[in-house]
Amino acid sequence: MADEADERASGDVVSQEKAEVTAPDPEPPKVPDVELIVDGFGFMPKSAPRKSRTSKDSDKSLKNVKEHEVPGTEYSSPCVSSTNIDIVRRYTWKTKNRMNVQVITYGATITAIKVPDKKGVPDDILAGFDTLEEYFQPRNPYFGSTIGRYANYIRDATMVVKPSGRMYMLSSNKGGHHYHGGHVGFDKVNWRSYITGNKVIMSHVSERFHEGYPGTVMVQVAFEVTCENTLKIEMRCTTSEPTIVNMSNMPYFNLAGHHSGTETMFDHIITINADKYTVVDDDGLVTGEKKVVGGTPYDFRVPRVLRSMMPRIPMGGYDVSYCITQGTEQDIAFQARVLHPLTGRVLEVYSNQPGMQFYTGNLLPDPDRIVEMEGEEGEEGEDAQGEKESESESEESESEKSSAREEEEQDDASEGKRSYGYVPLFGKGGALYKKHGLFCLMPQNYPDAINHKNFPNSVLNPGETYVHKIQYKFGHLLGRYV
């Protein structure tokens, strides 16, 4: 140490300059191919309020149809069997190709899909509502919801599950039959959710004998949006005892924009990869028979314009389950392709399920069907009856008069007004959803498969895992379609 100090003092040490190391300029943050944003969409109601729908309510609904009533019995929260949470979360994917997708935890519902057209202008092509309260209303036709335990009909709401051979009575929520999981299906519960990468995983526990189903079922639904403008959905289920499962999702599309209406709906060109379809009776329930689509209005094996096909359907629109053509060991199969020539938007549907329900919004409100349910004769009879009541009231006491007037006001509010067959259904941004203005492509098993031996198996046993994969691929067609 002393020698080093002497050398430094004599100046014999050659100074070694340290090279200055300059820090590199910070790189600009890289924009991700897919961005996932989380926020809140609303709160679940503390209770399910019941209020009777009067004619005054119907008049108000002409401006804005908002009903806070959740159908079914009163309960503290629709998700009591799953999470007991009150916050409804919303997840939004944004891709570099300007595609936006929104999903909420209530009903594991897809609320918006925005994709650009051939000119690069994005538009929302999925029907839905702006507020959570509107999703609660009984008139909600399952917009974008996850359907379960069993999608579509089960005849007479009865089934026999093998190998035990036990018969189960399910809840009958549509004409004496079981439909879309019953009164409180998967579409009416608030799901638990978490994020892993670009995926959103939602889970729910369906308790034993809920809506009449045997076994406790644990359900998981994964949503993912890729930079190729593809929405991937994967549904998984396990059960504690033999039960039936047939899950699906029910998005209502119009590739010209969800607000475009009937005229643009008829311009769609549709292709369906199916050689057969399931035959239905006059009630719309499957008979167990499968027919070849060749030579029928159900043949979409080659692209066909919907405008030329709709008049050929005697039922006033499509609501049919197709038997998809699949390979022997094929996992994901092509099911359908839809093109809107004016906007150039293209939708392709892939799934691993054997069937697909094609629906053209036949039960949406029909503005051409304005039927006066109560005629003028009924009003004249009520007026005559009111005159008689007024004469008898003159002989009563003042207290009895006031009570009678209150009863008359209630009668006028509930029975004295006219009711009509058409009540408009308003959606996002005030859009008016009408009959044949939207269409659905729902990959699923065949309807009522549990009651038909020649249909694919729908029974899930303990130790097995039900897996349903769906892919909705969006794009646009460059050039003119011939």
Buried (B, 14 or more C-beta within 10 A) or exposed (E): EEEEEEEEEEEEEEEEEEEEEEEEEEEEEEEEEBBBEEEEBBEBBEEBEEEEBBBEEBEEBEEEBBBEBBBBEEEEBBBEBBBEBBEBBBBBBBBEBEBBBBBBBBBBBBBBBBBBBBEEEBBBBBBBBBEBBBBBBEEBBBBBBBBBBBBBBBBBBBBEBEEEEEEBEBBBBEEEBBBBBBBBBBBBBBBBBEEEEBBBBBBBBBEBEBBBBBBBBBBBBBBBBBBEBBBBBBBBBBBEBBBBBBBBBBBBBBBBBBBBBBEBBBBBBBBBBBBBBBEBEEEBBBEBEBEEBEEEBBBBBEEBBBEEBBEEBEEBBBBBBBBBBBEEEEEEBBBBBBBBBEBBBBBBBBBBBBBBBBBBBBEBBBEEEEEEEBEEEEBEEBEEEBEEEEEEBEEEEEEEEEEBEEEBEEEBBEBBBEBEEBBEBBBBEEBEBBBBBBBBBBBBBBBBBBBBEEBEEBBBEEEEEBEBBBBBBBBBBEEEEE
